[in-house]
């Protein structure tokens, strides 16, 4: 007898509603929830393929321990916990707390109860070196928000449904479904906006898939968006002027005006690849639209100046009078009414380390992921024990070989995950976490970022199979094994939802109510309420943050470097893939068939012809960071001078993932810089796009 249960996807931010069909405690089907009040029957293939991941025979079943002669053996939980605790105690006694570190990957953001338990354990353990995937995709937005608004939690959303001009920079909503913007089926909203007369412009180095449904692409050279934005602001200032109604909300406008004057359209045209005429047209159309909105994502985040890009996006919205306005950009209040000072504790200082000057890690900011290998094998203060939670730094961070060598030297590595991935191959213990459909959860990731605010509770669709355990239970059990405070101290079944209950009560709801109703929708706040959320000392939006001084000088240095580049320099970007998200889907058979058995180098035919390369040829892609080989596919949707590859591949040594190892592809992150000077100082954000490469024929 089968039953159906309401749940939601935990792959990306929209958390689209799904219906799970269960038979004999087995998940046998996932389908869209057509009665869901927000996603309304939309869910992409990534959500549906969650069924394949859940039922993958390669998923971890029992705790694993590395054997002395190599390979792994299954052990029970009491043994795993006791041995890990004993090794940690020994390492702490021998080397001190400085020898302890942790890394967390993206899935942790979609696991409501995991974070607090992990944080509690690591704090009690004394871990002071913390790395996360945040410095690989979005740390710049927290740094930018903190500088401009005085809080890392304020991220204005584009009001697509009411806008007349929609500008989307470095984002491909048809494939990625947007980020820092929880909106199911964004292309439906964009298509409807265009149908009622709105203009939709994407700024991107390639003719992205989104433009086939709605809008048009303004092609830009990779990693130059900050100069386009500065030029647009300057042109608006010099022609139509900044909106007088915005000025009472702003501080530092004159300083901003003087700064962007350095980047007029005529000066930046060559560097951006966008003509001065097109830049002026964009400035005119955005500033003169009755209502205009703007949004920016990872294509800019992952460049060398993501924080400055985010700053200038905020300035464009504010100084054209579109911030806090219907059809412009608005703040989305979710199920939690934050305290007035929430988000203000963001590191504001820089510290000198043996690896160079970095921004002080702290609330909302981890150490630079690109320095992880440097910290692991530091000659002065080496790391000896590492926890990796739902992450795969071996393949996701630049400098793969050095990362592998550094991991091999550690005394203790503990991985908590659903797979034995490439990083877990170096672990001493691999602990099996419950999957998304084996645990209770809420859609916490979109808090403050939802186009339509709501909160949904899902029970565990099925019980955790074998010896899988929820992440929170693993962290609390480790704490108990170490003799620290643990939620499991007095019970085997603690109530872990008190924190969420308090958050819900701030908006007049409760966890009991949510369990009963499953979904609670909330009304949007008034657009102008965003100005009440600003938390700078003077309550004004800072248009020229003092902490940007060095970054602004660096911006000019990078500009001059870009101007001096040779005419035929190729730049590598990441190509978003509708069938891959990082390495999560690397082991799904139906996604690795036919032409999808490998990843390719996508290249404009003119760039290939210049190098005497034909479609299907194998080429060597090289730069100062490394080299890889891949087959070429022609892509005339790319801007000339730009090549693209899909990340999430390179699993030739991922022995715990059978299919991924059989069809490994190549890890294009080998070509990314790592170590000092490979990240944006303001946010510790890794440089991952617009990477100079050379491409040469190897064979036909």
C-alpha positions as MATLAB code, in Angstrom:
seq = 'XXXXXXXXXXXXXXXXXXXXXXXXXXXXXXXXXXXXXXXXXXXXXXXXXXXXXXXXXXXXXXXXXXXXXXXXXXXXXXXXXXXXXXXXXXXXXXXXXXXXXXXXXXXXXXXXXXXXXXXXXXXXXXXXXXXXXXXXXXXXXXXXXXXXXXXXXXXXXXXXXXXXXXXXXXXXXXXXXXXXXXXXXXXXXXXXXXXXXXXXXXXXXXXXXXXXXXXXXXXXXXXXXXXXXXXXXXXXXXXXXXXXXXXXXXXXXXXXXXXXXXXXXXXXXXXXXXXXXXXXXXXXXXXXXXXXXXXXXXXXXXXXXXXXXXXXXXXXXXXXXXXXXXXXXXXXXXXXXXXXXXXXXXXXXXXXXXXXXXXXXXXXXXXXXXXXXXXXXXXXXXXXXXXXXXXXXXXXXXXXXXXXXXXXXXXXXXXXXXXXXXXXXXXXXXXXXXXXXXXXXXXXXXXXXXXXXXXXXXXXXXXXXXXXXXXXXXXXXXXXXXXXXXXXXXXXXXXXXXXXXXXXXXXXXXXXXXXXXXXXXXXXXXXXXXXXXXXXXXXXXXXXXXXXXXXXXXXXXXXXXXXXXXXXXXXXXXXXXXXXXXXXXXXXXXXXXXXXXXXXXXXXXXXXXXXXXXXXXXXXXXXXXXXXXXXXXXXXXXXXXXXXXXXXXXXXXXXXXXXXXXXXXXXXXXXXXXXXXXXXXXXXXXXXXXXXXXXXXXXX';
ca = [
       0.000    0.000    0.000;
       1.535    3.290   -1.064;
       1.086    6.640    0.660;
       1.852   10.183   -0.450;
       3.627   12.764    1.656;
       4.203   16.445    1.088;
       7.832   17.542    1.039;
      10.117   19.945   -0.815;
      13.365   20.002   -2.760;
      16.624   20.868   -1.009;
      18.904   21.317   -3.991;
      18.625   25.064   -4.529;
      17.001   28.060   -2.930;
      13.383   28.008   -4.229;
      12.652   24.798   -2.243;
       9.977   23.768   -4.732;
       7.164   21.650   -3.362;
       7.063   17.944   -4.176;
       4.875   14.952   -3.438;
       6.737   11.830   -2.337;
       5.207    8.414   -2.867;
       6.241    5.870   -0.244;
       5.700    2.130   -0.226;
       6.913   -0.139    2.602;
       9.095    2.718    3.930;
      10.733    3.039    0.513;
      10.690    6.263   -1.484;
       9.523    5.201   -4.945;
       8.469    8.434   -6.650;
       8.843   12.220   -6.545;
       6.549   14.537   -8.464;
       5.571   18.216   -8.423;
       3.203   19.443   -5.724;
       0.543   21.048   -7.902;
      -1.381   22.407   -4.920;
       1.652   24.126   -3.411;
       0.714   27.785   -2.748;
       4.110   29.099   -3.930;
       5.766   26.711   -6.391;
       2.354   25.779   -7.871;
       3.449   22.531   -9.477;
       6.860   23.642  -10.676;
       9.945   21.614   -9.884;
      12.971   21.193  -12.121;
      14.686   17.964  -13.102;
      17.220   18.370  -10.281;
      14.458   18.059   -7.726;
      12.903   15.009   -9.381;
      16.310   13.318   -9.720;
      16.586   13.522   -5.960;
      14.871   10.130   -6.103;
      17.888    8.651   -7.899;
      20.272   10.061   -5.334;
      18.150    8.816   -2.448;
      18.077    5.280   -3.857;
      21.673    5.224   -5.105;
      23.327    1.971   -3.945;
      26.622    3.877   -3.573;
      25.218    6.031   -0.785;
      26.872    5.513    2.573;
      25.141    2.979    4.795;
      27.400    2.456    7.806;
      30.237    4.338    9.498;
      33.500    3.575    7.715;
      37.021    3.380    9.132;
      40.196    3.429    7.061;
      42.050    0.128    7.207;
      45.781    0.029    7.870;
      46.476   -1.570    4.494;
      44.194    0.790    2.562;
      40.497    0.825    1.816;
      37.656    1.061    4.340;
      35.782   -1.230    6.688;
      32.336   -0.898    8.226;
      32.133   -0.267   11.970;
      29.339    0.573   14.392;
      28.521    4.015   15.749;
      29.795    3.490   19.315;
      33.171    2.398   17.961;
      33.390    5.283   15.487;
      32.450    7.915   18.061;
      34.764    6.552   20.748;
      37.757    6.294   18.421;
      37.244    9.767   16.948;
      36.941   11.252   20.440;
      40.129    9.514   21.579;
      42.089   10.740   18.546;
      40.797   14.301   18.957;
      41.746   14.310   22.618;
      45.240   13.149   21.747;
      45.687   15.742   18.976;
      44.444   18.575   21.196;
      46.833   17.555   23.961;
      49.775   17.233   21.596;
      49.269   20.210   19.258;
      46.642   22.504   20.815;
      43.422   23.892   19.382;
      45.265   25.547   16.487;
      45.669   22.127   14.895;
      41.892   21.702   14.457;
      39.895   22.824   11.409;
      36.591   22.280    9.612;
      35.140   22.707    6.131;
      31.427   22.872    5.260;
      29.861   22.532    1.823;
      26.667   23.858    0.267;
      24.239   21.110    1.378;
      24.568   22.293    4.967;
      22.668   25.448    4.034;
      19.666   23.257    3.176;
      19.700   21.349    6.452;
      18.035   23.416    9.171;
      19.102   21.479   12.254;
      22.655   20.669   11.184;
      24.237   24.118   11.495;
      23.525   24.880   15.167;
      24.683   21.419   16.302;
      27.796   21.585   14.157;
      28.595   25.063   15.441;
      28.119   24.032   19.053;
      30.423   21.041   18.696;
      33.180   22.889   16.847;
      33.082   25.756   19.334;
      33.362   23.422   22.321;
      36.131   21.506   20.572;
      38.029   24.763   20.130;
      38.148   24.781   16.333;
      39.372   28.212   15.255;
      40.040   27.553   11.586;
      36.843   27.259    9.628;
      36.473   27.052    5.845;
      33.310   26.858    3.780;
      32.017   26.806    0.230;
      30.683   30.295    0.923;
      34.017   31.752   -0.184;
      33.546   29.939   -3.482;
      30.152   31.365   -4.415;
      28.598   34.131   -2.303;
      30.807   35.588    0.462;
      31.025   38.830   -1.518;
      27.320   39.480   -1.036;
      27.579   39.317    2.735;
      30.602   41.619    2.663;
      28.859   44.032    0.313;
      25.629   44.122    2.290;
      27.517   44.707    5.545;
      29.441   47.617    4.012;
      26.481   49.314    2.329;
      23.584   48.564    4.673;
      25.390   47.871    7.952;
      24.160   44.265    8.064;
      25.025   41.104    6.169;
      21.343   40.049    6.110;
      19.878   42.733    3.823;
      19.738   41.654    0.162;
      17.153   43.520   -1.949;
      15.255   41.381   -4.460;
      14.124   42.414   -7.943;
      10.354   42.910   -8.156;
      10.096   41.164  -11.510;
       6.297   40.995  -11.561;
       5.867   44.786  -11.494;
       8.981   46.033  -13.250;
       9.335   47.704  -16.640;
      13.066   47.057  -17.002;
      14.755   43.971  -15.551;
      18.549   43.806  -15.529;
      20.102   40.432  -14.624;
      23.891   40.297  -14.395;
      26.027   37.147  -14.287;
      23.042   34.830  -13.936;
      21.223   32.262  -16.062;
      17.803   31.729  -14.413;
      16.661   29.065  -16.873;
      19.456   26.815  -15.608;
      20.353   27.986  -12.093;
      16.869   29.169  -10.998;
      18.529   32.236   -9.476;
      20.485   32.642   -6.248;
      19.909   34.974   -3.311;
      16.423   35.014   -4.784;
      14.072   32.159   -3.887;
      11.596   32.103   -6.750;
      10.172   28.898   -8.220;
      10.023   28.948  -12.025;
      11.742   32.319  -12.554;
      11.435   32.009  -16.333;
       7.644   32.021  -16.090;
       7.819   35.333  -14.230;
      10.290   36.770  -16.749;
       8.251   35.584  -19.720;
       5.094   37.122  -18.268;
       6.971   40.357  -17.559;
       8.133   40.536  -21.172;
       4.612   39.763  -22.407;
       3.225   42.790  -20.586;
       5.918   45.018  -22.102;
       8.861   44.849  -19.692;
      12.359   44.765  -21.149;
      14.619   41.967  -19.867;
      18.386   42.295  -20.294;
      20.980   39.705  -19.251;
      24.635   40.706  -18.989;
      26.682   37.606  -19.708;
      29.643   36.395  -21.815;
      27.389   33.965  -23.693;
      23.938   33.846  -25.267;
      22.438   32.046  -22.289;
      19.502   29.635  -22.393;
      17.288   32.125  -20.533;
      17.208   34.462  -23.544;
      15.480   31.770  -25.606;
      12.447   32.155  -23.321;
      12.520   35.848  -22.446;
      14.859   38.772  -22.877;
      18.095   39.478  -24.701;
      21.788   39.257  -23.860;
      24.275   42.091  -23.675;
      27.541   40.217  -24.053;
      30.397   41.258  -21.774;
      33.963   40.104  -21.345;
      34.310   37.970  -18.192;
      35.238   39.628  -14.901;
      34.652   43.189  -16.145;
      31.119   43.822  -14.814;
      32.291   46.352  -12.225;
      33.492   48.665  -14.973;
      30.196   48.423  -16.843;
      28.279   49.247  -13.662;
      30.556   52.171  -12.827;
      30.165   53.523  -16.367;
      26.374   53.175  -16.273;
      26.234   55.087  -12.976;
      28.507   57.793  -14.363;
      26.405   58.181  -17.514;
      23.215   58.453  -15.451;
      24.833   61.068  -13.210;
      26.027   63.104  -16.201;
      22.757   62.973  -18.157;
      19.534   62.354  -16.288;
      21.049   62.741  -12.834;
      20.564   60.719   -9.674;
      17.030   60.649   -8.317;
      16.651   63.462   -5.726;
      14.178   61.357   -3.728;
      16.925   58.803   -3.053;
      19.457   61.239   -1.655;
      17.947   61.636    1.860;
      18.540   57.889    2.350;
      22.186   58.047    1.261;
      25.594   59.063    2.547;
      28.762   59.440    0.472;
      27.035   60.213   -2.838;
      29.557   62.890   -3.823;
      32.441   60.505   -3.195;
      30.728   57.821   -5.270;
      30.093   60.345   -8.040;
      33.780   61.271   -8.145;
      34.832   57.633   -8.184;
      32.621   56.452  -11.066;
      33.730   59.493  -13.076;
      37.003   57.606  -13.599;
      35.122   55.037  -15.702;
      33.161   56.805  -18.451;
      31.643   54.688  -21.205;
      34.348   55.570  -23.720;
      37.080   54.387  -21.355;
      35.559   51.045  -20.336;
      34.173   50.009  -23.735;
      37.275   48.149  -24.892;
      37.810   46.369  -21.577;
      34.180   45.250  -21.241;
      33.633   44.479  -24.916;
      30.471   46.621  -24.850;
      30.440   49.734  -27.008;
      30.095   53.166  -25.452;
      26.822   53.591  -27.343;
      25.413   50.401  -25.820;
      26.525   51.455  -22.335;
      24.811   54.829  -22.705;
      21.683   53.141  -24.013;
      21.614   50.797  -21.006;
      22.055   53.760  -18.652;
      19.234   55.668  -20.327;
      16.796   52.771  -20.467;
      17.363   51.733  -16.859;
      17.205   55.241  -15.392;
      14.220   56.335  -17.485;
      12.085   53.243  -17.069;
       9.085   53.971  -14.839;
      10.149   51.026  -12.676;
      13.444   49.136  -12.990;
      15.079   46.363  -10.986;
      18.495   44.704  -10.988;
      19.931   41.418   -9.762;
      23.439   39.955   -9.780;
      24.722   36.436   -9.207;
      27.653   34.054   -9.341;
      29.008   35.150  -12.710;
      30.080   38.334  -10.919;
      30.480   36.878   -7.426;
      33.250   34.559   -8.614;
      35.290   37.268  -10.279;
      38.056   39.236   -8.660;
      35.790   42.088   -7.538;
      32.482   40.548   -6.520;
      31.968   42.787   -3.500;
      32.450   45.941   -5.550;
      30.073   44.521   -8.155;
      27.408   43.973   -5.505;
      27.988   47.468   -4.121;
      27.492   49.081   -7.527;
      24.335   47.041   -8.139;
      22.900   48.486   -4.920;
      23.925   51.963   -6.022;
      22.224   51.532   -9.387;
      18.953   50.596   -7.710;
      19.184   53.278   -5.017;
      20.300   56.277   -7.090;
      17.743   55.722   -9.839;
      14.984   55.764   -7.215;
      14.162   52.083   -7.632;
      15.187   50.803   -4.193;
      12.220   50.366   -1.903;
       9.756   50.865   -4.739;
       7.205   48.549   -6.333;
       8.751   47.225   -9.513;
      12.225   48.041   -8.224;
      14.159   46.216   -5.512;
      12.605   45.293   -2.177;
      13.423   43.486    1.073;
      11.578   40.230    1.717;
      10.727   39.630    5.367;
      10.332   35.905    5.958;
       9.129   33.881    8.935;
      11.639   35.499   11.294;
      11.535   39.093   12.523;
      15.209   39.673   13.185;
      16.383   41.803   16.078;
      17.431   45.345   15.170;
      21.148   44.540   15.438;
      20.939   41.217   13.610;
      23.672   40.810   11.039;
      25.743   43.773   12.212;
      28.573   41.628   13.559;
      30.522   41.218   10.350;
      34.330   41.349   10.512;
      35.515   44.887    9.819;
      39.265   44.449   10.185;
      42.106   42.786    8.311;
      44.796   40.677    9.916;
      48.316   39.751    8.859;
      48.973   36.014    8.655;
      51.784   33.853    7.362;
      49.648   33.506    4.225;
      49.286   37.250    3.703;
      46.705   39.802    4.797;
      43.162   38.463    5.050;
      39.890   39.760    6.369;
      39.362   38.755    9.981;
      37.116   35.661    9.934;
      34.080   35.738   12.169;
      30.306   36.076   12.049;
      29.266   35.262    8.515;
      32.784   34.964    7.076;
      35.076   31.936    7.024;
      38.726   31.713    6.111;
      39.438   31.852    2.362;
      38.826   28.439    0.836;
      41.679   29.163   -1.560;
      44.053   29.174    1.418;
      42.849   25.851    2.803;
      45.810   23.831    1.484;
      48.194   26.539    2.744;
      46.722   26.258    6.238;
      46.683   22.461    6.154;
      50.420   22.128    5.590;
      51.609   25.359    7.208;
      55.199   24.912    8.452;
      54.523   27.154   11.461;
      51.015   26.184   12.545;
      49.879   23.052   10.656;
      46.431   21.561   10.862;
      46.361   17.977   12.124;
      42.641   17.204   12.342;
      39.919   18.201    9.869;
      36.147   17.776    9.795;
      34.521   17.938    6.354;
      30.752   18.268    6.357;
      28.802   17.779    3.110;
      31.686   19.101    1.074;
      34.220   18.119   -1.530;
      37.112   20.605   -1.397;
      39.416   18.295   -3.387;
      37.397   19.003   -6.529;
      35.655   22.282   -5.744;
      38.640   24.455   -4.808;
      41.506   25.430   -7.107;
      44.808   23.596   -6.683;
      43.542   20.008   -6.622;
      46.932   18.291   -6.484;
      48.195   20.415   -3.624;
      44.953   19.825   -1.721;
      45.326   16.072   -2.162;
      48.920   16.182   -0.917;
      47.974   18.288    2.106;
      45.058   16.037    3.086;
      47.262   12.955    2.889;
      49.485   14.365    5.651;
      46.792   14.944    8.284;
      46.534   12.821   11.410;
      42.738   12.720   11.386;
      40.046   13.470    8.794;
      36.373   12.907    9.555;
      33.869   13.288    6.704;
      30.124   13.526    7.243;
      28.248   13.028    3.985;
      25.858   10.863    1.983;
      28.639    9.667   -0.371;
      32.259    8.630   -0.050;
      33.364   11.347   -2.422;
      36.808   12.408   -3.673;
      37.637   14.168   -0.405;
      36.358   11.308    1.735;
      38.894    9.002    0.056;
      41.443   10.672    2.367;
      39.314   10.327    5.496;
      40.052    8.173    8.508;
      36.332    7.997    9.292;
      33.385    8.539    6.960;
      30.060    8.976    8.768;
      26.783    8.306    6.901;
      24.356   11.220    7.058;
      20.636   10.902    6.490;
      19.533   12.242    3.117;
      17.086   15.053    2.454;
      14.071   12.732    2.566;
      15.207   10.933    5.733;
      14.984   13.894    8.097;
      12.619   16.611    9.312;
      13.310   20.030    7.844;
      12.026   23.474    6.913;
      12.923   25.654    3.933;
      15.298   27.829    5.930;
      17.703   28.685    3.089;
      15.495   31.338    1.512;
      14.912   33.273    4.723;
      14.928   36.960    3.788;
      15.345   36.084    0.105;
      11.918   34.780   -0.899;
       9.981   36.391   -3.722;
       6.851   35.116   -1.971;
       7.613   34.647    1.750;
       6.552   31.303    3.160;
       7.727   28.525    5.435;
       7.186   24.791    4.964;
       7.759   21.872    7.289;
       8.467   18.378    6.032;
       8.556   15.267    8.139;
      11.056   12.554    7.326;
       9.452   11.032    4.240;
      11.042    7.677    5.125;
      13.074    6.526    8.090;
      16.845    6.698    7.666;
      17.928    3.398    6.179;
      20.776    1.220    7.483;
      22.836    3.204   10.038;
      22.361    6.654    8.527;
      21.786    9.422   11.040;
      20.669   13.063   10.764;
      23.602   15.451   10.763;
      22.484   17.081   13.997;
      22.552   13.690   15.737;
      26.101   13.032   14.501;
      27.400   16.364   15.818;
      25.586   16.027   19.137;
      26.879   12.458   19.512;
      30.443   13.617   18.863;
      29.995   16.284   21.527;
      28.718   13.710   23.994;
      31.610   11.357   23.203;
      34.023   14.211   23.967;
      32.316   14.956   27.265;
      30.943   18.288   26.065;
      27.434   19.645   26.437;
      25.095   17.798   24.073;
      21.392   17.801   23.305;
      21.612   14.040   23.856;
      22.834   14.350   27.451;
      19.537   13.495   29.113;
      17.523   11.920   26.332;
      17.890    9.938   23.140;
      15.110   11.944   21.470;
      15.577   15.667   22.167;
      13.352   18.405   20.766;
      15.653   20.188   18.330;
      13.100   22.718   17.120;
      13.112   25.260   19.977;
      15.231   27.755   18.005;
      12.953   27.602   14.973;
       9.902   27.865   17.245;
      11.264   31.135   18.665;
      11.888   32.437   15.147;
       8.355   31.583   14.087;
       6.875   33.202   17.197;
       8.501   36.496   16.190;
       5.924   36.526   13.348;
       3.035   35.155   15.409;
       3.382   31.479   14.482;
       4.795   28.341   16.107;
       6.423   25.067   15.199;
       3.311   23.171   16.322;
       1.162   25.246   13.987;
       3.633   24.687   11.150;
       3.698   20.939   11.724;
      -0.079   20.901   11.454;
      -0.471   23.209    8.461;
       2.801   22.170    6.761;
       2.941   25.427    4.786;
       2.389   28.967    6.034;
       2.455   31.802    3.515;
       3.261   35.326    4.627;
       2.513   38.700    3.107;
       5.323   40.736    1.657;
       6.485   43.764    3.577;
       5.888   47.156    1.955;
       8.761   47.957   -0.456;
       9.683   51.151    1.376;
      10.222   49.189    4.609;
      13.689   48.376    3.344;
      14.949   51.741    4.582;
      13.935   50.802    8.132;
      16.183   47.719    7.856;
      19.374   49.707    7.259;
      21.680   49.240   10.250;
      24.558   51.650    9.664;
      25.336   53.981   12.564;
      23.541   56.931   10.935;
      20.797   54.725    9.405;
      21.858   55.910    5.939;
      22.911   53.707    3.049;
      26.671   54.040    2.682;
      27.406   54.829   -0.964;
      31.173   54.969   -0.474;
      32.246   52.625    2.364;
      35.627   53.475    3.875;
      36.562   49.785    3.999;
      36.602   49.785    0.169;
      39.606   52.135   -0.095;
      42.204   49.517   -0.993;
      39.761   47.591   -3.206;
      39.018   50.713   -5.232;
      42.711   51.234   -5.839;
      42.970   47.560   -6.829;
      40.049   48.058   -9.216;
      42.091   50.536  -11.240;
      45.128   48.248  -11.216;
      43.051   45.367  -12.576;
      41.575   47.681  -15.204;
      45.031   48.561  -16.474;
      45.989   44.866  -16.523;
      42.904   44.066  -18.598;
      43.710   46.834  -21.080;
      47.203   45.425  -21.532;
      46.108   41.840  -22.279;
      47.046   40.406  -25.686;
      44.392   40.530  -28.395;
      43.779   36.779  -28.582;
      43.830   36.009  -24.853;
      41.233   33.349  -23.943;
      39.263   33.562  -20.695;
      37.669   30.526  -19.035;
      34.211   30.736  -17.485;
      32.025   28.100  -15.842;
      29.102   26.912  -17.962;
      26.005   26.300  -15.879;
      24.460   22.895  -16.514;
      20.791   22.081  -15.989;
      21.772   18.485  -15.146;
      24.585   19.104  -12.698;
      24.950   21.068   -9.485;
      28.515   21.010   -8.227;
      29.280   17.293   -7.835;
      25.921   16.301   -6.294;
      24.635   14.612   -9.437;
      27.878   13.033  -10.583;
      26.673    9.511   -9.756;
      23.243    9.584  -11.430;
      23.256    7.164  -14.383;
      20.546    8.789  -16.494;
      22.472   12.077  -16.393;
      25.716   10.517  -17.640;
      24.608    8.971  -20.927;
      25.444    9.767  -24.541;
      27.123   13.135  -24.992;
      26.840   13.681  -21.224;
      29.468   11.052  -20.403;
      32.097   13.782  -20.151;
      32.459   17.528  -19.911;
      33.770   19.505  -22.865;
      35.626   22.677  -23.614;
      33.118   24.948  -25.345;
      34.790   27.287  -27.789;
      33.697   29.883  -30.334;
      34.343   28.619  -33.884;
      36.426   31.697  -34.731;
      38.711   31.145  -31.747;
      39.071   27.491  -32.744;
      39.835   28.329  -36.366;
      42.543   30.769  -35.265;
      44.201   27.833  -33.429;
      43.495   25.297  -36.203;
      41.168   23.301  -33.953;
      38.127   21.366  -35.220;
      35.036   20.310  -33.319;
      35.701   16.989  -31.587;
      39.445   17.568  -31.313;
      41.190   16.887  -28.028;
      42.955   19.964  -26.740;
      45.245   20.821  -23.873;
      44.045   23.731  -21.730;
      46.869   25.279  -19.729;
      47.819   28.238  -17.589;
      50.149   28.982  -14.696;
      47.899   26.986  -12.348;
      47.771   23.656  -14.179;
      46.657   21.811  -17.277;
      43.890   19.469  -18.382;
      42.760   17.846  -21.617;
      39.241   17.862  -23.019;
      37.325   17.492  -26.247;
      36.152   20.635  -28.002;
      32.563   21.490  -28.820;
      31.851   24.588  -30.879;
      29.555   27.150  -29.281;
      28.806   30.274  -31.267;
      26.703   31.498  -28.350;
      29.971   32.391  -26.621;
      31.567   35.777  -26.948;
      34.796   35.476  -28.924;
      37.759   35.177  -26.593;
      35.718   33.192  -24.056;
      35.853   29.433  -23.459;
      33.607   27.556  -21.042;
      33.555   24.306  -19.106;
      31.105   22.704  -16.703;
      32.399   22.077  -13.188;
      31.507   19.156  -10.934;
      33.609   16.634  -12.885;
      37.019   14.984  -12.399;
      36.055   11.871  -10.411;
      38.740    9.489  -11.651;
      39.851    8.841   -8.052;
      36.371    8.845   -6.472;
      36.331    5.124   -5.729;
      33.220    5.324   -3.571;
      31.106    6.648   -6.456;
      31.011    3.908   -9.080;
      29.361    5.704  -11.976;
      31.200    8.984  -11.394;
      34.499    7.103  -11.495;
      33.534    5.279  -14.695;
      32.638    8.539  -16.453;
      34.853   11.009  -14.617;
      35.324   13.887  -17.020;
      37.973   16.433  -16.067;
      38.153   18.874  -13.194;
      38.335   22.324  -14.758;
      39.047   23.769  -11.296;
      42.622   22.533  -11.787;
      42.999   25.706  -13.851;
      41.854   28.003  -11.045;
      44.333   29.955   -8.926;
      44.805   29.075   -5.267;
      46.913   30.325   -2.403;
      47.710   33.968   -1.552;
      46.383   36.629   -3.961;
      43.861   34.214   -5.508;
      40.820   35.692   -3.770;
      39.125   39.036   -3.249;
      40.525   40.558   -0.026;
      37.221   42.214    0.935;
      35.289   38.957    1.172;
      37.799   36.082    0.831;
      35.817   35.145   -2.313;
      37.772   32.841   -4.634;
      38.679   33.958   -8.151;
      36.839   31.377  -10.282;
      35.798   33.038  -13.533;
      37.506   34.971  -16.279;
      40.625   32.843  -15.835;
      43.327   33.326  -18.525;
      44.079   30.075  -20.362;
      45.837   28.848  -23.473;
      44.283   26.171  -25.697;
      46.290   24.035  -28.108;
      45.571   20.961  -30.193;
      46.837   17.623  -28.848;
      45.283   15.080  -31.257;
      42.398   14.363  -33.607;
];
